[in-house]
Amino acid sequence: MYTLYYLPGACSLATQVVLHELDQAVEIIDKRQVDDFTAINPVGTVPVLVDNSAIGRQGAIHREGAAVILYLLDKHKNTMLPVTGAVREQAIQDIMFANATMHPAYGILFFIAQNMSDKHTDEQANKSAFEAAAQTITRLWQVVEQQLEHKPEKQKFLGGDLPSAADIMLTVYFRWGGSFPVEIQIGPHTQEMVDAVLSMPNFQRALTAEQRQSAA
């Protein structure tokens, strides 16, 4: 069994979805319910995964979203990460693009909201900052759209016929855009991919688990 420390709607949501897709039991804990979360992760970020099956009384602690997901996909048989070859290399590249490129781009929106959106900040400067960040994110989604365009007609995911970890991660980040006064554009193939991931039973299961935990 695993323990996953999360924040509602954060990138840890992707880890929980992956765990459900792997049919692994998981206990989720809101990091805000932990008295000293930095004792678990010194940088204070989620996800943090504890593998309770690992050797050691407290289990093995894994940090950093992409590393956590790759650990899980390498440990458990799945369809989200090919075992060998060029398709595996592409799948890893897609995961890293999601984690190291798209995620930080959305992170700029959070930074602006937390540090510029107040009465002491010039309203036009604030608006311009949001627009610039949105334009950057839109350009990144164009990269995703181009990649999906080159898939065979019936393959709606970056991973082909079935959703990959990168599809799940990118969909989690896509949801963040609705929290900000920005317009982020995505192409039709990307919209189809996002809609398909959002409708996955295990995606909805993860959302429900977070909501239930937060309401407890």
Backbone bond lengths (Angstrom), bond angles and torsions (degrees), N, CA, C in turn:
res aa  C-N    CA-C-N  psi(-1)  N-CA   C-N-CA  omega(-1)  CA-C   N-CA-C  phi
1 M - - - 1.466 - - 1.517 109.84 -
2 Y 1.327 115.53 150.31 1.456 121.85 -179.66 1.533 110.43 -113.61
3 T 1.312 114.79 155.80 1.456 122.29 169.23 1.518 107.24 -119.05
4 L 1.333 116.36 129.34 1.462 121.54 -178.60 1.517 109.62 -120.90
5 Y 1.313 116.21 121.24 1.464 121.50 173.56 1.529 107.83 -89.81
6 Y 1.325 115.75 133.47 1.455 120.30 -171.09 1.520 111.22 -143.48
7 L 1.312 115.44 170.43 1.463 124.83 163.07 1.519 106.59 -124.31
8 P 1.317 118.82 141.04 1.464 120.33 -178.25 1.525 112.16 -55.16
9 G 1.331 116.22 126.11 1.457 121.80 176.62 1.511 115.51 77.10
10 A 1.324 118.11 -3.79 1.458 121.64 -178.48 1.527 110.63 -76.55
11 C 1.332 116.77 -178.40 1.457 120.67 -177.89 1.520 112.40 -62.93
12 S 1.327 117.27 -18.93 1.458 121.09 175.86 1.521 111.87 -61.95
13 L 1.334 117.24 -19.54 1.463 120.89 176.38 1.523 110.59 -59.35
14 A 1.332 117.23 -39.33 1.458 120.92 179.73 1.522 110.83 -63.02
15 T 1.323 116.50 -39.52 1.468 120.05 178.90 1.517 110.51 -63.51
16 Q 1.328 116.59 -41.00 1.461 119.28 179.63 1.531 110.95 -65.06
17 V 1.331 117.05 -40.86 1.467 120.27 177.92 1.526 110.24 -60.50
18 V 1.326 115.94 -45.05 1.465 120.35 179.33 1.525 110.63 -60.25
19 L 1.324 117.19 -43.36 1.464 120.41 177.87 1.522 111.59 -59.20
20 H 1.320 117.11 -41.93 1.459 120.38 178.38 1.529 110.88 -66.50
21 E 1.335 116.76 -40.21 1.461 119.98 177.89 1.524 111.14 -62.97
22 L 1.322 116.43 -30.23 1.468 121.68 177.80 1.525 112.10 -83.90
23 D 1.338 116.32 -1.41 1.460 122.49 -179.60 1.531 111.61 59.86
24 Q 1.344 114.65 43.11 1.457 120.68 -179.96 1.532 110.35 -107.52
25 A 1.323 115.59 136.50 1.458 120.41 177.37 1.519 109.67 -70.03
26 V 1.324 116.41 137.38 1.459 120.16 -178.51 1.530 110.27 -145.63
27 E 1.314 114.94 137.82 1.454 122.23 170.12 1.519 107.15 -102.39
28 I 1.344 117.33 126.37 1.463 119.53 179.57 1.525 109.45 -104.29
29 I 1.340 114.77 139.58 1.461 121.84 -178.64 1.525 108.49 -131.11
30 D 1.311 116.31 121.68 1.466 122.05 175.82 1.524 108.39 -65.81
31 K 1.332 117.32 123.65 1.464 121.09 -176.96 1.518 111.88 -58.81
32 R 1.322 117.13 -23.64 1.461 120.31 -179.77 1.525 112.22 -72.02
33 Q 1.338 115.79 -13.98 1.458 120.47 178.22 1.531 111.93 -89.62
34 V 1.326 116.45 -1.18 1.460 121.64 -178.35 1.524 108.94 -98.08
35 D 1.321 117.05 126.62 1.465 121.53 -176.30 1.523 112.11 -59.00
36 D 1.325 118.12 -44.21 1.463 121.49 -179.37 1.519 108.37 -135.16
37 F 1.324 115.62 81.60 1.459 120.10 -177.34 1.521 111.88 -66.09
38 T 1.341 117.60 -27.38 1.466 119.64 180.00 1.526 111.86 -65.34
39 A 1.320 117.41 -16.97 1.462 119.64 174.49 1.531 110.16 -71.11
40 I 1.341 115.83 -23.48 1.464 121.29 178.09 1.519 110.20 -91.60
41 N 1.327 115.50 -43.32 1.467 120.96 176.48 1.527 108.47 -137.36
42 P 1.324 118.58 107.63 1.469 121.95 -175.36 1.525 114.23 -55.97
43 V 1.345 118.22 -27.42 1.463 119.40 -179.68 1.520 112.16 -89.10
44 G 1.323 117.19 -6.64 1.459 121.21 172.15 1.504 117.13 78.66
45 T 1.328 118.13 10.09 1.458 120.68 -175.95 1.524 112.00 -99.74
46 V 1.336 115.06 160.31 1.463 122.27 171.90 1.526 107.65 -113.80
47 P 1.333 116.82 158.99 1.460 127.50 4.77 1.520 113.16 -81.81
48 V 1.327 113.75 155.45 1.461 121.58 165.14 1.528 106.01 -127.01
49 L 1.310 115.45 127.13 1.466 121.00 -177.77 1.520 109.36 -114.15
50 V 1.314 115.95 130.80 1.458 121.18 174.23 1.522 107.53 -109.97
51 D 1.329 115.54 120.69 1.456 121.57 177.25 1.521 107.57 -91.01
52 N 1.316 116.14 99.98 1.457 120.80 -175.13 1.522 113.13 -74.60
53 S 1.329 116.56 -6.78 1.462 119.66 176.75 1.522 111.67 -88.20
54 A 1.337 115.84 -11.01 1.458 120.00 -177.53 1.520 111.08 -73.95
55 I 1.307 115.47 158.09 1.459 120.87 179.14 1.520 109.65 -64.74
56 G 1.310 115.36 135.76 1.464 119.38 -179.40 1.506 110.03 122.36
57 R 1.308 116.48 142.89 1.459 121.85 -173.61 1.521 112.29 -60.55
58 Q 1.331 116.86 -37.38 1.458 120.04 -176.39 1.522 112.58 -102.00
59 G 1.326 116.99 6.23 1.451 119.13 -179.54 1.514 112.10 78.03
60 A 1.327 115.23 174.83 1.459 121.52 -179.42 1.519 109.36 -97.08
61 I 1.324 116.43 130.52 1.459 122.05 -177.68 1.527 109.72 -96.78
62 H 1.332 115.89 130.70 1.462 121.71 178.94 1.533 108.84 -122.48
63 R 1.307 115.62 133.95 1.471 121.68 -177.83 1.532 110.22 -125.20
64 E 1.321 115.70 167.11 1.467 125.25 -179.50 1.524 110.40 74.25
65 G 1.336 114.90 119.67 1.447 121.88 -170.10 1.517 115.98 -51.97
66 A 1.346 117.59 -51.20 1.460 119.93 -177.63 1.514 111.10 -65.33
67 A 1.338 116.90 -40.47 1.462 120.96 -179.95 1.528 110.57 -64.61
68 V 1.329 116.65 -40.16 1.461 120.85 178.86 1.528 110.67 -62.89
69 I 1.318 116.80 -46.18 1.464 120.58 -178.64 1.527 111.20 -65.70
70 L 1.320 117.64 -42.15 1.458 119.92 178.55 1.524 110.94 -64.67
71 Y 1.318 116.83 -36.95 1.474 120.45 176.46 1.525 110.19 -59.43
72 L 1.319 116.67 -46.63 1.460 120.75 -178.87 1.530 111.83 -65.82
73 L 1.322 116.41 -41.73 1.461 120.03 -176.60 1.524 111.88 -71.61
74 D 1.320 116.45 -29.03 1.461 119.41 176.18 1.526 111.67 -77.80
75 K 1.324 116.31 -25.40 1.463 120.39 -176.93 1.521 112.61 -84.04
76 H 1.331 117.09 -35.83 1.465 121.02 -173.01 1.529 110.71 -116.41
77 K 1.317 116.05 140.58 1.457 121.07 177.78 1.530 109.44 -62.54
78 N 1.333 116.41 136.04 1.461 119.48 -174.82 1.518 111.13 -162.06
79 T 1.335 114.58 172.84 1.469 121.69 176.10 1.522 111.63 -106.43
80 M 1.322 117.80 2.97 1.464 121.50 -174.17 1.526 114.00 -89.46
81 L 1.333 117.14 -15.32 1.460 121.37 -179.99 1.522 108.75 -143.35
82 P 1.343 117.90 111.13 1.465 120.13 177.97 1.526 111.16 -57.90
83 V 1.310 115.40 154.51 1.468 120.66 -174.51 1.521 112.10 -78.96
84 T 1.332 117.37 -40.61 1.459 120.40 -175.48 1.529 110.57 -143.21
85 G 1.322 113.96 172.90 1.450 120.90 168.66 1.517 115.98 82.02
86 A 1.334 113.65 -172.02 1.460 120.94 -176.74 1.521 112.06 -63.81
87 V 1.337 117.33 -32.03 1.463 119.28 -179.53 1.534 110.60 -67.33
88 R 1.328 116.82 -34.39 1.469 119.95 175.67 1.530 110.53 -67.27
89 E 1.329 115.82 -44.14 1.467 119.87 178.98 1.529 110.81 -59.30
90 Q 1.344 116.41 -40.79 1.464 119.82 178.76 1.512 111.17 -66.91
91 A 1.338 116.50 -40.11 1.467 120.10 -179.76 1.525 110.88 -63.69
92 I 1.327 117.18 -40.27 1.468 120.68 177.67 1.520 110.16 -66.60
93 Q 1.329 116.17 -41.25 1.463 119.84 177.15 1.524 111.08 -60.35
94 D 1.329 116.92 -40.61 1.466 120.82 178.53 1.530 110.72 -63.53
95 I 1.328 116.70 -41.27 1.466 120.48 177.91 1.522 110.28 -62.10
96 M 1.325 117.04 -43.31 1.458 120.68 -178.65 1.534 111.55 -69.21
97 F 1.331 116.31 -36.05 1.467 119.47 175.01 1.522 110.19 -60.42
98 A 1.329 115.55 -46.03 1.465 119.66 179.42 1.522 110.99 -61.27
99 N 1.316 116.52 -48.31 1.458 121.05 -173.21 1.524 113.65 -76.42
100 A 1.331 117.06 -42.02 1.464 120.85 -170.72 1.526 113.86 -99.24
101 T 1.334 117.30 -14.03 1.465 120.18 -178.33 1.526 111.50 -116.98
102 M 1.338 117.33 -56.78 1.464 119.46 -177.81 1.526 111.94 -70.72
103 H 1.321 117.46 -43.96 1.470 121.06 -178.75 1.534 111.68 -57.70
104 P 1.348 120.02 -50.14 1.471 119.33 178.47 1.526 113.56 -62.79
105 A 1.343 116.50 -31.46 1.467 119.16 178.62 1.526 110.49 -63.26
106 Y 1.316 116.96 -43.17 1.463 120.48 175.02 1.522 110.73 -68.65
107 G 1.330 116.31 -30.45 1.460 119.99 178.59 1.517 112.57 -59.78
108 I 1.328 116.96 -29.05 1.468 120.71 177.96 1.529 110.50 -62.81
109 L 1.334 116.79 -36.44 1.464 120.00 177.82 1.529 110.50 -61.81
110 F 1.319 116.58 -42.82 1.466 120.38 177.98 1.526 110.46 -63.77
111 F 1.326 116.83 -40.11 1.465 120.57 179.45 1.523 111.00 -62.32
112 I 1.337 116.03 -45.26 1.469 119.96 179.59 1.526 110.11 -61.64
113 A 1.327 116.53 -45.49 1.465 120.64 -178.17 1.522 111.55 -62.56
114 Q 1.309 117.08 -36.65 1.461 120.99 -176.07 1.519 113.17 -82.99
115 N 1.343 117.01 -26.67 1.461 119.06 -171.44 1.527 115.00 -117.20
116 M 1.333 117.45 -14.86 1.460 119.14 -177.21 1.516 113.36 -119.41
117 S 1.321 117.38 -22.85 1.468 119.99 -174.28 1.522 111.48 -84.18
118 D 1.303 117.38 71.88 1.458 121.86 175.54 1.514 109.36 -146.51
119 K 1.302 116.44 174.53 1.466 121.18 -173.27 1.523 113.06 -68.05
120 H 1.325 116.71 -14.52 1.461 119.61 -178.86 1.525 112.51 -90.29
121 T 1.332 117.35 -3.66 1.456 121.75 -177.30 1.525 109.88 -103.80
122 D 1.320 116.05 137.28 1.451 121.38 177.90 1.527 109.86 -59.98
123 E 1.320 116.31 127.42 1.462 120.67 -174.48 1.520 111.96 -61.44
124 Q 1.307 118.04 -39.95 1.463 121.19 -179.35 1.520 110.89 -67.98
125 A 1.323 116.61 -38.93 1.465 119.87 178.04 1.521 110.57 -64.25
126 N 1.323 115.35 -39.83 1.459 120.76 178.44 1.530 110.34 -63.17
127 K 1.324 116.56 -45.26 1.453 121.69 179.11 1.522 111.30 -62.82
128 S 1.312 116.34 -42.21 1.458 120.92 -179.39 1.522 111.26 -64.77
129 A 1.322 116.06 -37.71 1.465 119.93 179.04 1.517 110.88 -65.05
130 F 1.326 116.82 -44.29 1.457 120.35 177.86 1.531 110.99 -62.12
131 E 1.334 116.84 -42.69 1.461 120.46 -178.88 1.523 111.42 -64.31
132 A 1.325 116.93 -40.75 1.464 120.56 179.62 1.528 110.71 -64.57
133 A 1.320 116.17 -41.49 1.465 119.92 178.67 1.521 110.57 -65.08
134 A 1.333 116.72 -41.48 1.463 120.94 179.93 1.522 111.46 -63.81
135 Q 1.326 117.02 -38.34 1.460 120.62 178.67 1.523 111.17 -64.20
136 T 1.329 116.00 -39.85 1.463 120.23 177.56 1.525 110.60 -62.72
137 I 1.329 116.14 -44.86 1.466 120.31 -179.67 1.527 110.72 -65.08
138 T 1.328 117.19 -40.46 1.463 120.70 177.96 1.519 111.15 -59.53
139 R 1.332 116.92 -40.59 1.470 120.48 178.24 1.529 111.05 -63.68
140 L 1.311 116.92 -36.94 1.465 120.09 178.26 1.524 110.90 -68.05
141 W 1.326 116.73 -38.15 1.464 119.06 176.56 1.527 111.16 -66.31
142 Q 1.330 117.70 -27.40 1.459 120.30 175.53 1.526 110.90 -65.23
143 V 1.335 116.34 -33.67 1.464 120.83 175.85 1.530 109.72 -63.57
144 V 1.329 115.83 -43.66 1.462 120.48 177.72 1.526 110.27 -62.81
145 E 1.328 116.60 -44.48 1.462 121.22 -179.87 1.524 111.28 -58.96
146 Q 1.320 116.93 -43.24 1.461 120.99 -179.76 1.528 110.95 -63.81
147 Q 1.313 116.21 -38.61 1.458 119.76 178.73 1.525 111.14 -66.75
148 L 1.326 116.31 -41.10 1.464 119.90 179.49 1.533 111.94 -69.51
149 E 1.322 116.90 -31.52 1.471 120.98 179.11 1.522 111.99 -61.19
150 H 1.324 116.57 -28.72 1.457 120.39 -176.46 1.525 112.32 -89.65
151 K 1.322 116.79 2.15 1.458 120.21 175.50 1.532 109.56 -77.60
152 P 1.344 117.66 152.17 1.470 118.88 171.97 1.517 110.64 -54.07
153 E 1.304 117.15 155.47 1.466 123.27 -168.16 1.523 113.86 -51.57
154 K 1.317 118.33 -41.87 1.456 121.09 -173.91 1.522 113.92 -91.72
155 Q 1.332 117.18 2.63 1.461 120.72 179.44 1.525 109.05 -96.24
156 K 1.321 116.94 106.11 1.456 121.07 -174.20 1.514 113.32 -94.39
157 F 1.347 117.87 -6.25 1.457 121.28 -176.00 1.530 111.60 -111.85
158 L 1.315 116.05 157.55 1.455 120.13 173.38 1.521 110.35 -59.77
159 G 1.339 115.20 -31.37 1.454 119.84 179.65 1.515 113.94 -83.55
160 G 1.323 118.30 0.57 1.461 121.49 179.90 1.506 112.09 106.44
161 D 1.334 116.23 -125.32 1.465 120.78 -178.11 1.525 112.18 -73.56
162 L 1.327 116.73 -26.94 1.458 121.86 -176.03 1.526 110.36 -120.12
163 P 1.332 117.68 151.55 1.463 120.26 -178.30 1.524 111.40 -65.31
164 S 1.316 115.14 139.11 1.456 121.73 174.51 1.519 108.74 -97.23
165 A 1.327 115.87 172.70 1.459 120.08 175.87 1.525 110.59 -60.37
166 A 1.327 116.68 -37.22 1.468 120.07 -179.56 1.522 111.38 -64.34
167 D 1.328 117.70 -39.96 1.470 120.57 176.45 1.527 110.54 -58.16
168 I 1.329 115.96 -42.87 1.467 121.01 -179.38 1.527 110.33 -66.37
169 M 1.319 117.17 -45.83 1.466 121.24 -179.88 1.523 110.92 -60.97
170 L 1.324 116.69 -47.61 1.465 120.41 -177.98 1.527 111.50 -62.96
171 T 1.317 117.28 -35.91 1.468 120.37 179.03 1.524 111.01 -67.21
172 V 1.314 117.18 -37.79 1.471 120.43 175.40 1.527 109.97 -60.74
173 Y 1.317 117.34 -44.21 1.469 120.02 -179.80 1.527 110.92 -67.36
174 F 1.331 116.31 -38.39 1.464 120.30 179.43 1.523 110.90 -55.74
175 R 1.314 117.75 -39.41 1.465 122.17 -178.13 1.532 111.71 -61.54
176 W 1.319 117.11 -26.43 1.468 120.28 -177.56 1.526 112.64 -66.33
177 G 1.317 116.89 -28.67 1.460 119.89 -175.21 1.515 112.96 -59.07
178 G 1.317 117.53 -30.27 1.458 120.96 -179.09 1.509 114.25 -68.54
179 S 1.320 117.34 -9.57 1.463 120.78 -178.58 1.518 112.86 -90.04
180 F 1.341 117.05 -0.69 1.463 120.44 -174.25 1.524 111.16 -128.76
181 P 1.342 117.13 155.51 1.473 121.25 -179.90 1.527 111.39 -79.90
182 V 1.329 115.68 63.21 1.460 121.00 -177.20 1.521 109.88 -135.08
183 E 1.319 114.76 161.40 1.460 121.17 173.61 1.521 107.81 -117.01
184 I 1.313 115.94 110.51 1.459 122.20 178.80 1.523 107.96 -110.28
185 Q 1.307 116.64 124.00 1.453 121.15 -174.74 1.526 110.54 -100.79
186 I 1.321 115.66 138.49 1.454 121.33 173.90 1.517 108.57 -129.58
187 G 1.327 115.82 154.40 1.454 120.84 -177.85 1.518 112.61 -80.52
188 P 1.332 117.37 171.22 1.470 121.52 -176.28 1.531 113.52 -63.78
189 H 1.328 117.76 -37.36 1.457 119.89 178.54 1.520 110.80 -67.77
190 T 1.329 115.57 -38.99 1.460 120.43 178.12 1.520 110.50 -66.23
191 Q 1.333 116.52 -40.96 1.461 120.19 178.24 1.521 110.87 -61.43
192 E 1.322 116.48 -39.95 1.464 120.69 178.85 1.528 110.32 -63.98
193 M 1.325 116.51 -41.58 1.462 120.78 178.64 1.517 110.93 -63.76
194 V 1.333 116.66 -47.89 1.462 121.71 -179.34 1.530 110.51 -60.24
195 D 1.323 116.63 -46.44 1.469 120.52 -179.92 1.522 111.25 -60.42
196 A 1.324 115.83 -40.29 1.469 119.79 -179.13 1.525 111.04 -66.65
197 V 1.330 117.23 -40.22 1.467 120.28 178.81 1.525 110.37 -68.11
198 L 1.324 116.77 -43.29 1.465 120.25 179.30 1.527 112.12 -59.79
199 S 1.319 116.53 -29.51 1.469 120.29 -178.16 1.525 112.86 -87.47
200 M 1.320 117.56 -3.53 1.467 120.23 178.56 1.528 109.72 -61.94
201 P 1.324 118.76 132.10 1.467 120.92 178.95 1.525 113.33 -53.89
202 N 1.320 117.17 -37.79 1.456 119.19 -178.39 1.526 112.73 -76.46
203 F 1.333 117.73 -22.39 1.461 119.75 172.74 1.529 108.91 -70.17
204 Q 1.314 115.99 -46.44 1.458 120.04 178.63 1.528 111.14 -65.81
205 R 1.319 116.35 -35.51 1.466 120.42 177.20 1.533 110.47 -61.97
206 A 1.325 116.87 -42.05 1.466 120.82 179.85 1.524 111.15 -65.90
207 L 1.325 116.71 -42.48 1.468 120.21 177.46 1.525 110.94 -60.90
208 T 1.321 116.21 -43.94 1.458 120.56 -179.76 1.521 111.13 -63.80
209 A 1.321 117.08 -40.44 1.467 121.01 179.45 1.520 111.01 -62.30
210 E 1.330 116.63 -41.06 1.464 119.60 178.43 1.526 110.83 -65.81
211 Q 1.313 116.31 -43.31 1.459 120.09 179.87 1.531 111.66 -63.23
212 R 1.314 115.25 -41.95 1.463 120.31 179.73 1.530 110.80 -65.08
213 Q 1.327 115.85 -42.35 1.453 120.63 -179.29 1.529 111.22 -65.42
214 S 1.336 115.70 -41.02 1.464 120.45 -179.07 1.523 111.60 -67.42
215 A 1.340 116.12 -31.22 1.472 119.99 -178.63 1.517 112.71 -81.53
216 A 1.321 116.09 -15.10 1.484 119.69 -176.78 1.521 112.45 -69.68
